[in-house]
């Protein structure tokens, strides 16, 4: 019987990409992939440390595996592992702790640790690190592939540990982006999601082009857009500074770019944004949103917001509430502020009680549900395309529109996974919509 490996991924789409790339290394070495809840010889946890919740979930999973599967080999990798490498090795009994580099060596490093019967911490410093050329070719049950084209961040927002666990900006050159996109579409993926730790910074570290022009995010997007057989190209999280008129116009000229933009907000208050050390204010944010909506009429804007940042007054919180209503987001993700050790925000005065941060989060989530509902109600009766992804309850096909609205189709309709069908949107359905094939 072949050896079995099981993965559990916490956190962002970049982690999802990294996990898939590592899983494919195990498969190439003869391992069978099984669900995380099943019995395996190796369990890999790709950890997250963006919030205290990420730390807690990562450690709970590690301890559960050690308790329930004491004979199995445990591997911890990702952002929490990068922060606390040797400490995790001691606390969890892992066979291997790997950070946010050397993922391509995961199998050989694990087998070395097992052969020598000596736990191994393979976390390496990130200073001067290159872009790690991982490859992804499959993702069972999916018609959409996440494709990482950028790594690291140099912004150092006051609340964020990511620069310390992901390192400086590194970008995948456009020619490699084009090659990877082509390989993924040849593998059958109809939709690609371009992602990175700070996608807006893509290209800043790359050499200038032959005519002395800098490589920009638009060039990276264009490189993927040209892949034969690609139907949709979706973008990961952006910051308002990238959404210039030229950028929006360039995107609008690429017909496969999906009209859904995750434009990071974090707070709707200029004073809070300054304390966060964000590189924009609300006037810039509103201008960026307006440019994208002018270039892509009816596009979906989504965002992330932190509540209860140190010193956030009720008036500042209400500014954020008003901004969410005004901007009419199709979806928002809300997180109560989590103080991360070593960040400037953790030492700021005015730390709010957990109960207050969570109260504000609940209020903002409710407002976000209102704006989401209003966005989707405006779509009722319209026609759109849906990429069929999976069978849901009662045999209904589930898929997504280009604006990333989930649509449920009547029983039996929809001939095959991966097909794009024309539908009429007929009603709201939970957080998504119902539709019928035209």
C-alpha positions in Angstrom: 0.0 0.0 0.0 1.3 3.4 -0.9 2.1 5.9 1.8 -0.7 8.4 2.5 -0.5 12.2 3.0 -3.2 14.5 4.3 -3.2 18.3 4.1 -5.0 21.0 6.0 -4.6 24.6 4.9 -5.4 27.7 7.0 -5.5 31.3 5.8 -5.3 32.9 2.4 -5.3 31.9 -1.2 -1.5 32.1 -1.3 -1.4 29.3 1.3 -3.9 27.3 -0.8 -1.5 27.6 -3.7 1.5 26.6 -1.6 -0.4 23.6 -0.2 -1.4 22.3 -3.7 2.2 22.7 -4.9 3.6 20.7 -1.9 0.9 18.1 -2.3 2.0 17.6 -5.9 5.6 17.0 -4.7 4.3 14.2 -2.4 2.3 12.7 -5.3 5.4 12.7 -7.5 7.2 10.8 -4.8 4.5 8.1 -4.7 2.2 9.3 -1.9 -1.5 9.0 -2.0 -3.5 12.1 -1.0 -6.3 11.5 1.4 -8.7 13.8 3.3 -7.3 15.3 6.5 -9.8 13.4 8.7 -8.7 10.0 7.4 -5.8 7.9 8.5 -2.4 8.8 6.9 1.3 8.3 7.4 2.0 12.0 7.0 -0.1 15.1 8.1 0.8 18.5 6.8 -0.6 21.6 8.4 0.0 24.8 6.4 -0.4 27.4 9.2 -1.6 31.0 9.4 -0.5 33.7 11.8 -2.3 36.8 10.5 -4.5 36.8 13.6 -4.5 35.2 17.0 -7.3 32.9 15.7 -5.0 31.6 13.0 -2.3 30.8 15.6 -4.9 29.1 17.8 -6.4 27.0 15.1 -2.9 25.9 13.8 -1.8 24.8 17.3 -5.1 23.0 18.0 -4.8 21.0 14.8 -1.2 20.1 15.5 -2.0 18.9 19.0 -5.0 17.0 17.8 -3.0 15.1 15.3 -0.3 14.3 17.9 -3.0 13.0 20.2 -5.1 11.0 17.7 -2.3 9.8 15.3 0.8 9.5 17.5 2.5 7.2 15.0 2.1 9.6 12.0 4.6 12.1 10.9 3.5 15.7 11.4 4.8 18.5 9.2 4.1 22.2 10.0 4.8 24.8 7.4 3.6 28.3 6.5 3.5 31.7 8.3 3.2 30.5 12.0 6.0 28.0 11.4 8.2 30.8 9.9 7.7 32.9 13.1 8.1 30.1 15.7 10.1 27.4 14.0 12.2 25.8 16.7 9.6 26.5 19.3 6.9 24.6 17.3 9.3 21.7 16.9 9.6 21.4 20.7 5.9 22.1 21.5 4.2 19.8 18.9 6.5 16.9 18.3 6.5 17.6 14.6 8.9 15.6 12.4 9.5 18.7 10.2 8.9 22.4 10.6 9.1 24.4 7.3 8.5 28.1 7.0 7.6 30.0 3.8 10.6 28.9 1.8 12.0 25.4 0.7 8.4 24.1 0.1 9.7 22.4 -3.1 12.0 20.3 -0.8 9.3 19.2 1.6 9.4 15.5 0.7 13.2 15.1 0.8 13.4 17.1 4.0 10.8 15.0 5.7 12.3 11.7 4.6 15.7 12.9 5.8 14.2 13.7 9.3 12.4 10.3 9.4 15.5 8.4 8.3 17.7 10.1 10.8 15.0 9.8 13.5 15.7 13.4 14.3 13.1 16.2 14.1 14.2 18.9 11.7 13.5 22.6 11.6 14.2 23.8 8.1 13.0 27.4 8.6 15.4 29.7 6.7 15.9 33.5 6.9 13.9 35.5 4.3 16.3 38.3 3.7 17.5 38.2 0.1 15.2 35.3 -0.7 14.2 34.7 -4.3 10.7 33.9 -5.7 10.4 30.2 -5.1 9.4 28.6 -8.4 6.6 26.3 -7.2 4.3 24.7 -9.8 0.7 23.6 -9.6 -1.0 21.4 -12.2 -4.1 20.0 -10.6 -6.8 20.6 -7.9 -9.4 17.8 -7.8 -13.0 18.9 -8.1 -12.1 22.4 -9.2 -12.4 24.3 -12.4 -10.6 27.3 -11.0 -6.9 27.3 -10.2 -5.1 29.7 -7.9 -1.8 30.9 -9.4 0.7 32.8 -7.3 2.7 35.4 -9.1 4.0 37.5 -6.2 5.4 36.9 -2.8 6.3 39.1 0.2 5.4 42.7 1.3 7.4 45.8 2.1 4.6 48.0 3.5 5.0 47.3 7.2 1.5 48.3 8.2 1.5 48.8 12.0 -0.8 45.8 12.8 0.7 43.3 10.4 3.3 40.5 10.8 3.3 39.4 7.2 6.5 41.2 6.1 8.4 39.3 8.9 7.0 35.9 7.9 6.8 36.3 4.1 9.8 38.5 3.5 10.5 41.2 0.9 8.7 41.6 -2.4 9.5 38.9 -5.0 7.7 38.7 -8.4 7.4 35.9 -11.0 8.6 37.3 -14.3 5.9 37.8 -16.9 7.3 35.1 -19.2 7.1 32.6 -16.3 3.5 33.8 -15.6 2.6 33.1 -19.2 4.2 29.7 -19.1 2.4 28.7 -15.9 -1.0 30.0 -17.1 -0.6 28.0 -20.3 0.2 24.8 -18.4 -2.8 25.3 -16.2 -5.3 25.9 -19.0 -3.8 22.9 -20.8 -4.6 20.9 -17.6 -8.3 21.9 -18.0 -8.7 24.9 -15.8 -11.2 27.4 -17.2 -10.5 30.1 -14.6 -7.3 31.4 -13.1 -7.0 33.5 -9.9 -3.9 35.6 -9.8 -2.8 36.0 -6.2 0.1 37.2 -4.1 0.9 38.4 -0.6 0.8 42.0 -1.9 -0.3 41.7 -5.5 -0.2 45.5 -5.9 3.6 45.4 -5.6 4.0 43.0 -8.4 6.9 43.8 -10.7 8.7 46.4 -8.5 11.6 44.1 -7.9 11.9 43.0 -11.6 14.4 44.5 -14.0 13.0 47.2 -16.3 11.9 46.1 -19.8 14.0 46.5 -23.0 12.7 50.0 -23.6 13.5 51.1 -20.0 9.9 50.7 -18.9 9.2 49.2 -15.4 7.3 45.9 -15.1 3.8 46.5 -13.6 1.0 44.4 -12.3 -0.8 45.1 -15.6 2.0 43.3 -17.4 1.7 40.3 -15.2 -2.0 40.2 -15.7 -1.6 40.5 -19.5 0.9 37.6 -19.5 -1.7 35.3 -17.9 -4.5 36.7 -20.0 -3.0 35.4 -23.2 -3.2 31.7 -22.2 -5.0 29.7 -24.9 -8.2 28.1 -23.6 -8.6 30.5 -20.7 -12.1 31.7 -20.1 -11.8 33.8 -17.0 -9.0 35.7 -15.2 -9.8 36.8 -11.6 -7.6 39.0 -9.5 -6.7 38.7 -5.8 -6.6 41.5 -3.3 -5.6 44.9 -4.6 -4.9 48.2 -2.9 -6.5 51.5 -4.1 -3.1 53.0 -5.2 -2.9 50.5 -8.1 -6.4 51.4 -9.5 -5.3 54.4 -11.6 -7.2 55.4 -14.7 -4.5 53.8 -16.9 -4.7 50.5 -14.9 -8.5 50.3 -15.0 -8.5 51.1 -18.8 -5.9 48.4 -19.4 -7.9 45.8 -17.5 -11.1 46.8 -19.4 -9.3 46.0 -22.7 -8.7 42.4 -21.5 -12.1 40.6 -22.1 -11.3 37.7 -19.8 -10.7 39.8 -16.6 -13.6 39.2 -14.2 -15.5 42.3 -13.0 -14.9 41.5 -9.3 -12.3 43.5 -7.4 -11.2 42.9 -3.9 -10.1 46.4 -2.9 -8.6 46.4 0.6 -10.1 49.0 2.9 -9.4 48.0 6.6 -11.0 51.2 7.9 -13.3 53.9 6.5 -11.7 56.5 8.8 -8.7 58.6 7.7 -7.4 58.9 11.2 -7.5 55.1 11.7 -5.9 54.6 8.3 -3.0 56.9 9.3 -2.5 55.0 12.6 -2.5 51.8 10.5 0.2 53.3 8.2 -2.0 52.5 5.2 -0.8 54.2 2.0 -4.2 55.8 1.0 -7.0 57.8 2.5 -10.8 57.6 1.9 -10.7 60.1 -1.0 -8.2 58.0 -2.8 -10.3 54.9 -2.1 -13.5 56.4 -3.4 -11.6 57.5 -6.6 -10.2 54.0 -7.1 -13.7 52.5 -6.7 -15.2 55.0 -9.1 -12.5 54.2 -11.7 -13.1 50.5 -11.5 -16.9 50.9 -11.7 -16.5 53.3 -14.7 -14.3 50.7 -16.5 -16.5 47.7 -15.5 -20.1 48.9 -15.0 -21.9 46.8 -12.5 -18.7 45.2 -11.1 -18.6 43.7 -7.7 -16.4 45.4 -5.1 -15.4 43.3 -2.1 -13.2 44.2 0.8 -11.6 43.4 4.2 -12.2 45.5 7.4 -10.6 45.5 10.8 -12.7 46.6 13.8 -11.5 47.9 17.1 -8.0 49.1 16.0 -6.2 50.7 19.0 -7.7 54.0 19.8 -10.7 53.6 17.4 -13.4 55.8 18.8 -17.1 55.2 18.2 -17.1 58.1 15.8 -14.3 56.6 13.8 -16.1 53.2 13.7 -19.3 55.0 12.5 -17.2 56.5 9.7 -16.4 53.0 8.6 -20.0 51.9 8.8 -21.1 54.8 6.6 -18.3 54.1 4.1 -19.5 50.5 3.7 -23.1 51.7 3.1 -21.9 54.4 0.7 -19.6 52.1 -1.3 -22.2 49.3 -1.6 -19.9 46.4 -1.3 -21.0 43.1 -2.8 -19.3 41.3 0.1 -17.1 42.2 3.1 -14.9 40.2 5.4 -14.7 41.6 8.9 -12.1 40.8 11.5 -11.8 42.1 15.1 -8.4 43.6 15.6 -5.9 41.0 16.9 -2.7 42.4 18.5 0.3 40.6 17.0 3.5 40.4 19.0 6.3 42.6 17.6 4.0 44.9 15.7 3.7 48.6 16.5 0.0 48.4 16.9 0.4 45.9 19.7 2.2 48.6 21.8 -0.2 51.4 20.9 -2.4 53.0 23.6 -6.1 52.6 23.6 -6.4 48.9 23.2 -10.1 48.0 23.1 -11.7 45.2 25.1 -12.4 42.0 23.1 -16.1 42.4 23.7 -16.1 45.9 22.1 -14.1 44.8 19.1 -16.5 41.9 18.5 -19.6 44.1 19.0 -18.4 46.4 16.3 -17.6 43.4 14.0 -21.1 42.1 14.4 -22.6 45.5 13.5 -20.4 45.8 10.5 -21.2 42.3 9.3 -24.9 43.1 9.5 -24.3 46.2 7.4 -22.3 44.2 4.9 -25.1 41.7 4.6 -27.5 44.6 3.8 -25.2 45.9 1.0 -24.6 42.4 -0.3 -28.3 41.8 -0.5 -28.9 45.1 -2.3 -26.2 44.3 -4.8 -27.7 40.9 -5.6 -31.3 42.1 -5.6 -30.3 44.5 -8.5 -29.3 41.4 -10.5 -32.7 39.6 -10.4 -34.0 39.2 -13.9 -30.7 39.7 -15.6 -28.8 37.2 -17.7 -25.2 36.2 -16.9 -22.7 33.4 -17.5 -22.1 30.7 -14.8 -19.1 28.4 -14.6 -20.4 25.1 -13.3 -18.2 23.8 -10.5 -20.0 21.2 -8.4 -23.2 19.4 -7.5 -24.8 20.9 -4.4 -27.7 19.7 -2.3 -30.5 17.8 -4.0 -28.4 17.5 -7.2 -28.4 21.2 -8.0 -25.5 22.5 -9.9 -23.5 25.3 -8.3 -21.3 27.8 -10.0 -20.2 31.4 -10.1 -20.8 34.4 -12.3 -17.8 36.5 -13.4 -18.7 38.9 -10.5 -18.3 35.9 -8.1 -21.9 35.5 -7.2 -22.7 31.9 -6.5 -25.7 30.6 -8.5 -27.7 27.5 -7.8 -29.4 25.9 -10.9 -32.5 23.6 -10.8 -32.1 19.9 -10.4 -30.7 18.1 -13.3 -29.8 21.1 -15.3 -26.2 21.8 -16.3 -24.6 19.0 -18.3 -21.0 18.9 -17.0 -18.5 20.4 -14.6 -16.4 23.1 -16.2 -18.9 24.2 -18.7 -20.0 27.8 -18.9 -23.7 28.3 -19.3 -26.0 31.3 -19.9 -28.4 31.8 -17.1 -31.2 34.1 -15.9 -30.9 35.1 -12.3 -34.3 34.6 -10.7 -34.1 35.0 -6.9 -31.9 35.4 -3.9 -30.7 32.1 -2.3 -28.8 32.6 1.0 -25.6 34.4 0.3 -26.0 33.6 -3.5 -28.7 33.4 -6.1 -30.9 31.0 -8.0 -31.0 30.9 -11.7 -32.3 29.0 -14.7 -30.4 28.1 -17.9 -31.5 30.3 -20.8 
